[in-house]
């Protein structure tokens, strides 16, 4: 199988997971940290998995520039959640 075919299948799976699972949960987390709540251990594990997935899929996204903006924006969202979660933790 060609690399582009492998990439297409991987991109489809990543996008489905992003849209159906990761982004909805990340939005709920953003709402929580915007409300001043700290991140729970399960939230931190979720964000850690997202970071590890981002590292693992970096080459895939680089080879498919049409998807870079989507993954960059989602990574920015995760970063914002972490930043606000840390700030909330310091306040408590």
Buried (B, 14 or more C-beta within 10 A) or exposed (E): EEEEEEBEEBBEEBEEEBEEEBBEBBEEBBEBBEEEBBBEEEBEEBBEEBBEBBEEBEEBBEBBEEBEEBBEEBBEBBEBBBEBBEEBEEEE
